[in-house]
Amino acid sequence: MKRNLKILILAVLMAATSCSFTTKKFDDPNKDKLLIDLITYVLSQGHYDAKEINDDFSEKVYKHYIASLDPSKRFFYKEDIEEFEKYKLLIDDEINNKELNFFDLTYSKLEKRNEEAKRLYTEILAEPFDFSKEEDFVADGDDLDYVTSKSELKERWRKQLKFSTLINYYDLKEDEKNKKENDPDYTMKSDEELEKKARETTRNSLSEYFDLTDDLERKDYFSVFINAVVEEFDPHTYYFAPRDKDRFDIQMSGKIEGIGARLQKKNDDITIMDVISGGPAWKSEELDAGDVILKVKQENENEPVNISGMRLDDAVDLIKGPKGSKVTLTVRKKLLGNIEQVTLTRDLVELEETYAKTAMVDKDGKHYGIINLPKFYFDMEDYNSRNAASDMRKDIIELKEQGMDGLVVDLRNNGGGSLKTVVDIAGLFIEKGPIVQVKSNGERKEVLNDEDSEIVWDGPLVILVNELSASASEILAAAMQDYKRAVIIGSKQTYGKGTVQNVVDLNRWLRNNDYGDMGALKITTQKFYRVNGGSTQLEGVKSDVVVPDRYSYVDIGEKDQENPLPWDKIDPADYNIWDGYVGYEEAIEKSKQRMAKSEQIKLIEQNAQWIKEQSEDDTYSLNFDRYAADAEKNREVAKQYDALKDYKTNLSFTSLPYEKQLFKADSTLQEKRERWHKDLSRDVYVEEAINVLSDIKRNNIKHKVADSDKLKD
């Protein structure tokens, strides 16, 4: 298995570097031009389906880029767009000639319009709104034309701000009514007072928004332009600026070296949003959410650095650092407002929500396990450190020690991750065999096998999926379905992402790099296929038992993206159907019958249809009475779906013994698990998964033979 993956990785790198880099020089002194040259070269050599950069490509980039800069059409004028359109068919020429005229024009114009918008929103929110006037607000920018004058632009901003304020005003009015109902002596605030407060809330939101945009630099907008270019190759090819690459690594590994606090910028203050359980800040008990960090001092420095007003990213760079190093923070406490100095020793912080979590449930005298896997995580620097496969293996062994009779693997909302990790996880459930087939453009297919004969779990298995189960999730679900090893319960189809990406460090192509970090490119290099030869691209994995959910009528899959790669198929791999079950098809049929009769499932489908209808309505009244009437009508409809939240099963869930030990020192983790268990006890999909597990019968002859073989070993 390891040898196959090493060959695969080598093939990818060779594909991306097939032309000798001694014949291709990247020596433009302008870093932005160099970046364009470098990225387009890597794409042309390494992308699975490299596009020709021509006028058609240029037009698509233009449309994508302009829409990303001003989706609501509240910044640019029609005259700006007419000026931009001169480049609609010239972007390909600019890319090939390493010219930045189009980007420079849009960037300078956006800066100007941004300043204009700041003045407009301040002027508009200085005056009260008249909510008795009959007028509408259109939320979808696609339905609007660009404005032709400043008065039109101001009117567009006025309606947007009035709508935001109307929402706040309505909520405040409802709060006042509730207070009066609960306390007849309560003196309700006047409409004038509430309108003013609603406007202040809107103003604060806009101030925070423009604080964030003020923090953006030219390079941030250039990344937007670069991604408008690379995403025309396919939806999953993406340029990571240096800081974005750091964030991606953290997402994939679930680990970061630092103090263990999430930060945000409010006005000019760097504020602690959340203290991460188990990290240095949490262990110190000296920092809390809402505290403001004023200064940062490294252990080898005499004077602290004032970070008030600093860009959030720059402040984060000062605060985080290598494990074992010390940092002293000057902090203004939220509760008392006093200034304190807190010295912390940085450490490796694990983001608990990244990792698999496991619970046990009893039903009719049998024990069942459930593992929720949010992503196929791994450490890009060291695969042998904590990863999804090793965590699942450990928890399955613990579940078996507790007498587990069946296992649910919950892959709902799991967007994927490591290809190696999914192969390792699939190998936990079969003896040996192919898991996924991978093909590079023009190359022979590569079959990735589980070559470890050990089966960690040979009992009944159910996998839960939905429309947001993607990529590696689809590989696992498809393999287990093709082997008939698991019953797949969930959406009509999963997301439909059947492509493989590799993250390429762009700095490796530069000799004597004086330009600083160039970032990385996530590039689509291959497509993967099921062991039966079919692709999950666009089609996803079709569940054995189809049940609706809130996403059933929402366009969120790969087929709904722009320019996805097409579906195709290849020859099947050589694999053997799992023979460890009796009554596999019967269990699926019984589940379908239960789901067809379930009132909860019927209500979920009705709710999904209503959500779809609501999402299609993008015009809202700015008259308070009409808005309130619509809100009341929607509230009455929503009451029909309260039963979704009130639904309860007769199942209760408990954590594994090793996790209960952790609760003694970590009450936050215990609280999170209790909340998760409560959600599980109201989850009709989990309830049905347990029902299916109880219906699946093991092939006892096969099981006894396997057990006797183990004894012989």
ChimeraX attribute file (.defattr): number of C-alpha atoms within 10 A of each C-alpha:
attribute: neighborCount
match mode: 1-to-1
recipient: residues
	/A:1	14
	/A:2	12
	/A:3	8
	/A:4	13
	/A:5	16
	/A:6	11
	/A:7	12
	/A:8	18
	/A:9	12
	/A:10	12
	/A:11	16
	/A:12	19
	/A:13	15
	/A:14	13
	/A:15	19
	/A:16	20
	/A:17	15
	/A:18	13
	/A:19	12
	/A:20	7
	/A:21	11
	/A:22	7
	/A:23	7
	/A:24	11
	/A:25	13
	/A:26	16
	/A:27	15
	/A:28	13
	/A:29	10
	/A:30	10
	/A:31	14
	/A:32	19
	/A:33	18
	/A:34	17
	/A:35	19
	/A:36	20
	/A:37	19
	/A:38	20
	/A:39	18
	/A:40	18
	/A:41	16
	/A:42	20
	/A:43	22
	/A:44	16
	/A:45	17
	/A:46	24
	/A:47	25
	/A:48	25
	/A:49	17
	/A:50	18
	/A:51	14
	/A:52	11
	/A:53	18
	/A:54	15
	/A:55	15
	/A:56	14
	/A:57	19
	/A:58	22
	/A:59	18
	/A:60	16
	/A:61	24
	/A:62	23
	/A:63	13
	/A:64	20
	/A:65	20
	/A:66	17
	/A:67	15
	/A:68	13
	/A:69	17
	/A:70	13
	/A:71	14
	/A:72	20
	/A:73	22
	/A:74	21
	/A:75	23
	/A:76	22
	/A:77	20
	/A:78	14
	/A:79	13
	/A:80	18
	/A:81	13
	/A:82	10
	/A:83	14
	/A:84	17
	/A:85	15
	/A:86	11
	/A:87	18
	/A:88	19
	/A:89	18
	/A:90	18
	/A:91	28
	/A:92	22
	/A:93	15
	/A:94	18
	/A:95	18
	/A:96	14
	/A:97	12
	/A:98	18
	/A:99	16
	/A:100	15
	/A:101	12
	/A:102	19
	/A:103	19
	/A:104	13
	/A:105	13
	/A:106	21
	/A:107	17
	/A:108	12
	/A:109	16
	/A:110	18
	/A:111	15
	/A:112	13
	/A:113	17
	/A:114	18
	/A:115	13
	/A:116	15
	/A:117	18
	/A:118	13
	/A:119	12
	/A:120	17
	/A:121	19
	/A:122	13
	/A:123	12
	/A:124	19
	/A:125	18
	/A:126	12
	/A:127	10
	/A:128	13
	/A:129	21
	/A:130	13
	/A:131	20
	/A:132	11
	/A:133	12
	/A:134	12
	/A:135	11
	/A:136	13
	/A:137	17
	/A:138	18
	/A:139	16
	/A:140	14
	/A:141	15
	/A:142	11
	/A:143	11
	/A:144	13
	/A:145	11
	/A:146	19
	/A:147	20
	/A:148	13
	/A:149	12
	/A:150	12
	/A:151	10
	/A:152	14
	/A:153	20
	/A:154	20
	/A:155	16
	/A:156	21
	/A:157	19
	/A:158	19
	/A:159	19
	/A:160	19
	/A:161	20
	/A:162	25
	/A:163	25
	/A:164	18
	/A:165	25
	/A:166	25
	/A:167	17
	/A:168	20
	/A:169	24
	/A:170	19
	/A:171	15
	/A:172	18
	/A:173	17
	/A:174	13
	/A:175	13
	/A:176	18
	/A:177	15
	/A:178	11
	/A:179	15
	/A:180	14
	/A:181	11
	/A:182	10
	/A:183	10
	/A:184	9
	/A:185	9
	/A:186	12
	/A:187	10
	/A:188	15
	/A:189	12
	/A:190	10
	/A:191	12
	/A:192	11
	/A:193	11
	/A:194	19
	/A:195	22
	/A:196	18
	/A:197	16
	/A:198	22
	/A:199	24
	/A:200	16
	/A:201	16
	/A:202	21
	/A:203	20
	/A:204	13
	/A:205	13
	/A:206	16
	/A:207	17
	/A:208	15
	/A:209	13
	/A:210	17
	/A:211	17
	/A:212	16
	/A:213	12
	/A:214	13
	/A:215	15
	/A:216	14
	/A:217	10
	/A:218	11
	/A:219	11
	/A:220	12
	/A:221	16
	/A:222	17
	/A:223	16
	/A:224	16
	/A:225	23
	/A:226	23
	/A:227	20
	/A:228	22
	/A:229	27
	/A:230	23
	/A:231	19
	/A:232	22
	/A:233	26
	/A:234	21
	/A:235	17
	/A:236	18
	/A:237	23
	/A:238	23
	/A:239	26
	/A:240	23
	/A:241	20
	/A:242	15
	/A:243	13
	/A:244	13
	/A:245	18
	/A:246	14
	/A:247	14
	/A:248	14
	/A:249	18
	/A:250	20
	/A:251	18
	/A:252	19
	/A:253	26
	/A:254	22
	/A:255	19
	/A:256	22
	/A:257	18
	/A:258	27
	/A:259	27
	/A:260	25
	/A:261	23
	/A:262	13
	/A:263	22
	/A:264	18
	/A:265	22
	/A:266	18
	/A:267	16
	/A:268	14
	/A:269	19
	/A:270	25
	/A:271	24
	/A:272	21
	/A:273	16
	/A:274	18
	/A:275	21
	/A:276	19
	/A:277	19
	/A:278	20
	/A:279	21
	/A:280	23
	/A:281	24
	/A:282	18
	/A:283	16
	/A:284	14
	/A:285	9
	/A:286	16
	/A:287	24
	/A:288	18
	/A:289	15
	/A:290	18
	/A:291	22
	/A:292	26
	/A:293	25
	/A:294	21
	/A:295	21
	/A:296	23
	/A:297	19
	/A:298	18
	/A:299	14
	/A:300	9
	/A:301	10
	/A:302	8
	/A:303	11
	/A:304	16
	/A:305	16
	/A:306	14
	/A:307	20
	/A:308	17
	/A:309	16
	/A:310	15
	/A:311	19
	/A:312	21
	/A:313	15
	/A:314	11
	/A:315	22
	/A:316	18
	/A:317	11
	/A:318	16
	/A:319	21
	/A:320	19
	/A:321	20
	/A:322	14
	/A:323	15
	/A:324	13
	/A:325	16
	/A:326	20
	/A:327	23
	/A:328	17
	/A:329	21
	/A:330	20
	/A:331	23
	/A:332	20
	/A:333	18
	/A:334	16
	/A:335	9
	/A:336	7
	/A:337	11
	/A:338	9
	/A:339	15
	/A:340	14
	/A:341	15
	/A:342	15
	/A:343	18
	/A:344	19
	/A:345	19
	/A:346	23
	/A:347	22
	/A:348	18
	/A:349	20
	/A:350	19
	/A:351	18
	/A:352	14
	/A:353	12
	/A:354	19
	/A:355	22
	/A:356	21
	/A:357	21
	/A:358	25
	/A:359	22
	/A:360	20
	/A:361	18
	/A:362	17
	/A:363	13
	/A:364	6
	/A:365	5
	/A:366	12
	/A:367	19
	/A:368	23
	/A:369	28
	/A:370	26
	/A:371	19
	/A:372	18
	/A:373	24
	/A:374	22
	/A:375	29
	/A:376	27
	/A:377	27
	/A:378	28
	/A:379	19
	/A:380	13
	/A:381	9
	/A:382	10
	/A:383	14
	/A:384	10
	/A:385	11
	/A:386	16
	/A:387	22
	/A:388	24
	/A:389	22
	/A:390	16
	/A:391	16
	/A:392	23
	/A:393	16
	/A:394	11
	/A:395	21
	/A:396	21
	/A:397	14
	/A:398	17
	/A:399	24
	/A:400	17
	/A:401	9
	/A:402	15
	/A:403	14
	/A:404	21
	/A:405	20
	/A:406	24
	/A:407	26
	/A:408	25
	/A:409	23
	/A:410	25
	/A:411	27
	/A:412	22
	/A:413	19
	/A:414	22
	/A:415	19
	/A:416	25
	/A:417	23
	/A:418	22
	/A:419	22
	/A:420	17
	/A:421	20
	/A:422	25
	/A:423	23
	/A:424	22
	/A:425	21
	/A:426	24
	/A:427	25
	/A:428	21
	/A:429	21
	/A:430	23
	/A:431	17
	/A:432	18
	/A:433	21
	/A:434	22
	/A:435	29
	/A:436	26
	/A:437	24
	/A:438	20
	/A:439	20
	/A:440	22
	/A:441	15
	/A:442	7
	/A:443	11
	/A:444	9
	/A:445	17
	/A:446	17
	/A:447	23
	/A:448	22
	/A:449	20
	/A:450	23
	/A:451	16
	/A:452	14
	/A:453	12
	/A:454	14
	/A:455	14
	/A:456	18
	/A:457	21
	/A:458	21
	/A:459	21
	/A:460	25
	/A:461	25
	/A:462	26
	/A:463	25
	/A:464	24
	/A:465	31
	/A:466	28
	/A:467	28
	/A:468	23
	/A:469	30
	/A:470	30
	/A:471	28
	/A:472	28
	/A:473	31
	/A:474	30
	/A:475	29
	/A:476	25
	/A:477	32
	/A:478	27
	/A:479	22
	/A:480	24
	/A:481	24
	/A:482	18
	/A:483	19
	/A:484	19
	/A:485	23
	/A:486	27
	/A:487	26
	/A:488	26
	/A:489	27
	/A:490	26
	/A:491	26
	/A:492	21
	/A:493	23
	/A:494	29
	/A:495	29
	/A:496	27
	/A:497	31
	/A:498	27
	/A:499	23
	/A:500	23
	/A:501	21
	/A:502	18
	/A:503	17
	/A:504	17
	/A:505	16
	/A:506	18
	/A:507	16
	/A:508	10
	/A:509	16
	/A:510	15
	/A:511	10
	/A:512	7
	/A:513	13
	/A:514	9
	/A:515	16
	/A:516	9
	/A:517	13
	/A:518	20
	/A:519	18
	/A:520	21
	/A:521	23
	/A:522	20
	/A:523	26
	/A:524	25
	/A:525	26
	/A:526	21
	/A:527	23
	/A:528	28
	/A:529	28
	/A:530	29
	/A:531	28
	/A:532	21
	/A:533	16
	/A:534	20
	/A:535	26
	/A:536	28
	/A:537	27
	/A:538	22
	/A:539	20
	/A:540	28
	/A:541	33
	/A:542	22
	/A:543	22
	/A:544	20
	/A:545	20
	/A:546	19
	/A:547	21
	/A:548	22
	/A:549	22
	/A:550	18
	/A:551	19
	/A:552	21
	/A:553	15
	/A:554	15
	/A:555	12
	/A:556	14
	/A:557	20
	/A:558	24
	/A:559	19
	/A:560	13
	/A:561	12
	/A:562	13
	/A:563	13
	/A:564	21
	/A:565	20
	/A:566	11
	/A:567	16
	/A:568	13
	/A:569	14
	/A:570	16
	/A:571	13
	/A:572	13
	/A:573	18
	/A:574	10
	/A:575	14
	/A:576	12
	/A:577	11
	/A:578	17
	/A:579	14
	/A:580	19
	/A:581	20
	/A:582	14
	/A:583	13
	/A:584	20
	/A:585	14
	/A:586	13
	/A:587	18
	/A:588	18
	/A:589	15
	/A:590	15
	/A:591	20
	/A:592	18
	/A:593	11
	/A:594	13
	/A:595	20
	/A:596	13
	/A:597	10
	/A:598	13
	/A:599	11
	/A:600	15
	/A:601	19
	/A:602	16
	/A:603	18
	/A:604	20
	/A:605	19
	/A:606	17
	/A:607	22
	/A:608	19
	/A:609	18
	/A:610	16
	/A:611	16
	/A:612	17
	/A:613	12
	/A:614	11
	/A:615	10
	/A:616	9
	/A:617	11
	/A:618	12
	/A:619	12
	/A:620	15
	/A:621	19
	/A:622	26
	/A:623	18
	/A:624	19
	/A:625	15
	/A:626	15
	/A:627	18
	/A:628	18
	/A:629	11
	/A:630	14
	/A:631	14
	/A:632	12
	/A:633	11
	/A:634	13
	/A:635	11
	/A:636	11
	/A:637	13
	/A:638	13
	/A:639	10
	/A:640	12
	/A:641	15
	/A:642	11
	/A:643	13
	/A:644	17
	/A:645	10
	/A:646	8
	/A:647	12
	/A:648	16
	/A:649	12
	/A:650	9
	/A:651	17
	/A:652	15
	/A:653	21
	/A:654	16
	/A:655	19
	/A:656	17
	/A:657	11
	/A:658	10
	/A:659	17
	/A:660	14
	/A:661	11
	/A:662	12
	/A:663	15
	/A:664	10
	/A:665	11
	/A:666	16
	/A:667	12
	/A:668	13
	/A:669	18
	/A:670	17
	/A:671	12
	/A:672	12
	/A:673	20
	/A:674	15
	/A:675	12
	/A:676	14
	/A:677	21
	/A:678	15
	/A:679	14
	/A:680	20
	/A:681	19
	/A:682	19
	/A:683	17
	/A:684	18
	/A:685	20
	/A:686	23
	/A:687	16
	/A:688	18
	/A:689	26
	/A:690	24
	/A:691	16
	/A:692	25
	/A:693	21
	/A:694	18
	/A:695	18
	/A:696	23
	/A:697	16
	/A:698	18
	/A:699	14
	/A:700	12
	/A:701	10
	/A:702	12
	/A:703	16
	/A:704	11
	/A:705	11
	/A:706	14
	/A:707	12
	/A:708	10
	/A:709	10
	/A:710	9
	/A:711	8
	/A:712	7
	/A:713	6
